[in-house]
Amino acid sequence: MGKKKVTGFDFLWCALYACAAFSIELLLQFVEGKMGIDVSNYSSSQNIIHWVITTALWIIAGFIVIYIGKKTTDFDIWEHREKIKGWQYIALLVCFVVNIIAKYLDWNGFKVLIEWNSKEPLLFVFQYIYYLAEGFLISLVIVYGQKAFEKWFKSDKIPYGGIVLGLIWGLFHILTKGSVLVGIFSAVAGFLFGTAYLFTNKDYRKALPIITLLFIS
């Protein structure tokens, strides 16, 4: 019996699995609500516990997606390594500058500084650990979304993964935040992250920390 032919849909499913992993937090909040916890008004300790559990579950889910991706497509996300060229470092720096400016306009200030000033130090630390896990899932959406459309269109010059993330992320933020503007900012950010992934030559070992830093900065 011949080996199954890998298609773009095999990669797209992995990107969608990574997206679906975000709903774990909603399920956790549902459980917390049933336990009598006011999920709209956590205490400091409840917030930290919530973030720790969500972080752990997201990381587990992310590695399950990577396992599924390897098993169904034979794509090893960690395998590809390529040196970043000088102009690509400059391009990545531009991505960071654009990202910081966009977030400054969106937040009316520097996001990290605003969050630092609005939270206790311990809460700030655990929130950013939570953000690291979120960045991990975001990176998986980009990688597998990119592979899916490269498989279909036979081109690796367009940040397809960023487009996939931008569309899903933008729509999600419009529905949850009730703001089209927030959705547009999210869509643009997703596209930017996908562009940064291409500038790393799609080397996931380098792309993961870069995408995560773009997300949290």
C-alpha positions as CSV (number, residue, x, y, z in Angstrom):
1,M,0.0,0.0,0.0
2,G,1.5,3.3,-1.1
3,K,2.3,6.2,1.3
4,K,-0.5,8.8,1.7
5,K,0.0,11.9,-0.4
6,V,0.4,15.0,1.8
7,T,-1.8,17.9,0.8
8,G,-2.1,21.5,1.8
9,F,-5.1,20.5,3.9
10,D,-2.9,18.3,6.1
11,F,-0.9,21.4,7.1
12,L,-4.0,23.6,7.3
13,W,-5.6,21.2,9.8
14,C,-2.5,21.6,12.0
15,A,-2.8,25.4,11.8
16,L,-6.5,25.1,12.8
17,Y,-5.7,22.7,15.6
18,A,-3.3,25.4,17.0
19,C,-6.1,27.9,16.7
20,A,-8.5,25.6,18.4
21,A,-6.0,25.2,21.3
22,F,-6.8,28.8,22.3
23,S,-10.3,27.7,23.2
24,I,-8.8,25.7,26.1
25,E,-8.8,28.9,28.1
26,L,-12.5,29.4,27.5
27,L,-13.2,25.8,28.7
28,L,-11.1,26.5,31.7
29,Q,-13.1,29.6,32.5
30,F,-16.3,27.6,32.1
31,V,-15.1,25.1,34.7
32,E,-13.9,27.9,37.0
33,G,-17.4,29.5,36.7
34,K,-19.0,26.2,37.7
35,M,-16.7,26.2,40.7
36,G,-18.1,29.6,41.8
37,I,-15.2,31.7,40.6
38,D,-16.0,35.1,39.2
39,V,-14.0,34.9,35.9
40,S,-14.6,38.5,35.2
41,N,-13.0,39.6,38.5
42,Y,-10.2,37.2,39.5
43,S,-8.3,37.8,42.7
44,S,-4.5,38.0,42.3
45,S,-4.0,34.4,43.3
46,Q,-6.9,33.2,41.1
47,N,-5.4,35.1,38.2
48,I,-2.0,33.5,38.7
49,I,-3.5,30.0,39.0
50,H,-5.6,30.6,35.9
51,W,-2.5,31.7,33.9
52,V,-0.4,28.8,35.1
53,I,-2.9,26.2,34.2
54,T,-3.7,27.9,30.8
55,T,0.0,28.1,30.1
56,A,0.7,24.5,30.8
57,L,-2.3,23.3,28.8
58,W,-1.4,25.5,25.8
59,I,2.2,24.2,25.8
60,I,1.0,20.6,25.9
61,A,-1.5,21.3,23.1
62,G,1.2,23.0,21.1
63,F,3.5,20.0,21.3
64,I,0.5,17.7,20.4
65,V,0.0,19.8,17.2
66,I,3.7,19.4,16.4
67,Y,3.4,15.7,16.9
68,I,0.4,15.5,14.7
69,G,2.1,17.6,12.1
70,K,5.1,15.2,12.0
71,K,2.9,12.1,12.0
72,T,0.6,13.3,9.2
73,T,2.9,15.3,7.0
74,D,6.4,14.0,7.9
75,F,7.3,17.7,8.4
76,D,9.8,18.2,11.3
77,I,9.3,21.7,12.5
78,W,12.7,21.8,14.2
79,E,14.8,20.4,11.4
80,H,15.2,23.3,9.0
81,R,18.2,25.6,9.9
82,E,19.5,28.4,7.8
83,K,21.7,31.4,8.6
84,I,20.0,34.8,8.6
85,K,21.6,37.3,6.2
86,G,22.5,40.9,7.1
87,W,19.6,42.4,5.2
88,Q,17.2,40.0,6.9
89,Y,18.4,41.3,10.3
90,I,17.6,44.8,9.1
91,A,14.2,43.6,7.9
92,L,13.4,42.0,11.2
93,L,14.4,45.2,13.0
94,V,12.0,47.1,10.8
95,C,9.3,44.6,11.8
96,F,9.9,45.3,15.5
97,V,9.9,49.0,14.9
98,V,6.6,48.9,13.0
99,N,5.1,46.5,15.6
100,I,6.0,48.8,18.5
101,I,4.7,51.9,16.7
102,A,1.4,50.1,15.9
103,K,1.0,48.9,19.5
104,Y,1.8,52.4,20.8
105,L,-1.0,53.9,18.7
106,D,-3.4,51.1,19.7
107,W,-2.6,51.3,23.5
108,N,-1.9,55.0,23.6
109,G,1.5,54.2,25.0
110,F,4.1,51.4,25.3
111,K,2.2,48.2,26.0
112,V,4.8,46.6,28.3
113,L,5.2,49.7,30.4
114,I,1.4,50.2,30.7
115,E,0.9,46.6,31.9
116,W,3.9,46.9,34.3
117,N,2.4,50.1,35.8
118,S,-1.1,48.6,36.1
119,K,-0.2,45.3,37.8
120,E,1.6,44.0,40.8
121,P,5.1,42.7,39.8
122,L,4.2,39.1,40.5
123,L,1.1,39.4,38.3
124,F,3.1,41.0,35.6
125,V,5.6,38.2,35.5
126,F,3.0,35.4,35.4
127,Q,1.0,37.3,32.7
128,Y,4.1,37.4,30.5
129,I,4.8,33.7,31.0
130,Y,1.2,33.2,29.8
131,Y,2.0,35.5,26.8
132,L,5.0,33.3,26.0
133,A,2.7,30.2,25.7
134,E,0.3,32.3,23.6
135,G,3.2,33.3,21.3
136,F,4.1,29.6,20.9
137,L,0.6,28.7,19.6
138,I,0.6,31.8,17.3
139,S,3.9,30.7,15.8
140,L,2.4,27.2,15.0
141,V,-0.5,28.8,13.2
142,I,1.9,30.8,11.1
143,V,4.2,27.8,10.3
144,Y,1.5,25.3,9.3
145,G,-0.6,28.0,7.6
146,Q,2.5,28.9,5.5
147,K,3.2,25.2,4.6
148,A,-0.4,24.7,3.6
149,F,-0.5,27.5,1.0
150,E,3.0,26.8,-0.2
151,K,1.8,23.3,-1.0
152,W,-1.1,24.7,-2.9
153,F,0.5,27.6,-4.7
154,K,4.1,26.4,-5.0
155,S,5.4,29.7,-3.9
156,D,7.3,30.7,-0.7
157,K,7.6,34.4,-1.2
158,I,4.3,35.4,0.3
159,P,3.6,35.3,4.1
160,Y,0.6,33.0,3.8
161,G,0.9,32.0,7.5
162,G,0.6,35.6,8.5
163,I,-2.4,36.0,6.3
164,V,-4.1,32.9,7.9
165,L,-3.3,34.1,11.4
166,G,-4.4,37.7,10.6
167,L,-7.8,36.6,9.2
168,I,-8.5,34.2,12.1
169,W,-7.1,36.5,14.8
170,G,-8.8,39.6,13.3
171,L,-12.2,37.9,13.2
172,F,-11.8,36.5,16.7
173,H,-11.0,39.9,18.1
174,I,-13.9,41.5,16.3
175,L,-16.3,38.9,17.8
176,T,-14.8,39.0,21.3
177,K,-14.0,42.7,21.6
178,G,-16.8,44.0,19.5
179,S,-14.4,46.4,17.7
180,V,-13.6,46.3,14.0
181,L,-10.6,48.5,14.6
182,V,-9.1,46.1,17.2
183,G,-9.7,43.3,14.6
184,I,-7.9,45.2,11.9
185,F,-4.9,45.9,14.2
186,S,-4.8,42.2,15.1
187,A,-5.0,41.2,11.4
188,V,-2.1,43.6,10.5
189,A,-0.1,42.2,13.4
190,G,-0.7,38.6,12.2
191,F,0.5,39.6,8.7
192,L,3.6,41.3,10.2
193,F,4.5,38.2,12.3
194,G,4.1,36.0,9.2
195,T,6.5,38.3,7.3
196,A,9.0,38.1,10.1
197,Y,8.8,34.3,9.8
198,L,9.9,34.5,6.2
199,F,12.8,36.8,7.1
200,T,14.1,34.0,9.4
201,N,14.2,31.8,6.3
202,K,11.5,29.8,8.0
203,D,14.0,28.4,10.6
204,Y,11.6,27.7,13.5
205,R,14.4,27.7,16.1
206,K,15.0,31.4,15.2
207,A,11.4,32.2,14.3
208,L,9.8,31.1,17.6
209,P,11.6,33.6,19.9
210,I,11.3,36.4,17.3
211,I,7.5,35.9,16.7
212,T,7.0,35.6,20.5
213,L,8.9,38.8,21.2
214,L,6.9,40.6,18.5
215,F,3.7,39.4,20.2
216,I,4.7,40.5,23.7
217,S,6.5,43.7,22.9
